[in-house]
């Protein structure tokens, strides 16, 4: 019988995440590794203040909220973690694609200013 789609489907990838060592554990580690970060996962049992701080600190990255810290310990073998991140990789992209429905924020994109045209104004796209 085929496994149901959803959270159980993504859990099949977690042993590979552990083996590939793309897991970043704790806010301090994530803060130091922003250039390597693909997305952040926070637990359901995180405090509101900590949740708000993570959303502020990692506004440029997708933040997903799912699982409890006990479930993270069971799934990844990390004790007491409430914030983990995934390093950029094809595996992280696959995990994120399946967890995207639990995303809390839409990552902030840096603004790109339109180059001025020859007359000194801004370029207006057709449409």
C-alpha positions in Angstrom: 0.0 0.0 0.0 1.3 3.5 -0.9 2.2 5.8 2.0 -0.1 8.9 2.3 1.2 12.2 1.1 2.1 14.8 3.7 4.4 14.8 6.7 5.1 11.1 6.6 6.4 11.4 3.1 9.0 13.9 4.0 10.2 12.0 7.0 11.6 9.3 4.7 14.3 11.9 3.7 15.4 12.7 7.3 17.9 9.8 7.7 19.6 11.1 4.5 19.7 14.6 6.0 21.5 13.3 9.1 23.9 11.3 7.0 24.7 14.1 4.6 25.4 16.5 7.6 23.4 19.4 6.2 21.6 20.0 9.4 22.4 23.2 11.4 21.3 23.1 15.0 20.5 26.2 17.1 20.0 29.9 16.5 23.7 30.8 17.1 24.9 28.3 14.5 22.3 29.5 12.0 23.3 33.1 12.5 26.9 32.2 11.7 25.9 30.1 8.7 23.5 32.4 6.8 25.4 32.1 3.6 24.9 28.4 3.6 21.3 28.4 4.8 18.4 27.1 2.6 15.5 27.2 5.2 14.8 27.2 8.9 12.5 24.8 10.8 11.1 25.8 14.2 9.1 23.6 16.5 5.5 23.9 17.5 6.5 24.2 21.2 8.8 27.3 20.7 7.8 30.3 22.8 6.0 33.2 21.0 8.9 35.6 21.8 11.5 33.2 20.3 9.3 32.5 17.3 9.0 36.3 16.6 12.8 36.7 17.0 13.5 33.8 14.6 11.1 35.3 12.0 12.9 38.7 12.4 16.4 37.3 12.3 15.8 35.1 9.3 13.4 37.2 7.3 15.4 36.5 4.1 14.9 32.7 4.5 11.8 30.6 4.5 10.8 29.6 8.1 8.7 26.4 8.5 7.0 25.5 11.8 6.3 21.8 12.3 7.1 19.0 14.8 7.8 19.3 18.5 11.3 19.3 20.1 10.7 15.7 21.2 9.9 14.7 17.6 13.0 16.5 16.4 15.0 14.4 18.9 13.4 11.2 17.5 13.7 12.2 13.9 17.2 13.8 13.8 18.8 12.7 17.1 19.1 16.3 18.4 18.3 16.9 22.0 16.3 19.9 23.1 16.6 21.8 19.8 13.7 24.1 18.9 15.4 25.8 15.9 17.2 23.9 13.1 18.3 24.8 9.6 19.1 23.0 6.4 22.2 23.9 4.4 21.8 24.6 0.7 21.6 21.3 -1.2 19.4 19.4 -3.5 18.3 17.3 -0.5 17.3 20.5 1.4 15.3 21.7 -1.7 13.4 18.4 -1.7 12.7 18.5 2.0 11.6 22.2 1.8 9.3 21.4 -1.2 7.4 18.9 0.9 7.3 21.2 4.0 6.5 24.4 2.1 2.8 24.2 3.1 3.9 24.8 6.7 5.8 28.0 5.9 5.2 31.0 8.2 6.7 33.7 6.2 7.4 34.7 2.6 11.2 35.5 2.4 12.0 39.1 1.9 13.7 39.8 -1.5 16.2 42.6 -1.6 14.9 45.5 -3.7 16.6 45.9 -7.1 16.3 49.4 -8.5 15.6 49.8 -12.2 18.5 51.3 -14.1 17.9 54.9 -15.4 17.3 55.2 -19.1 19.2 57.6 -21.4 16.9 60.5 -20.5 17.7 60.2 -16.8 14.3 58.7 -15.8 13.5 55.2 -14.8 12.7 52.5 -17.2 9.0 51.6 -17.1 8.3 48.0 -18.1 5.7 47.5 -20.9 2.3 46.3 -19.8 
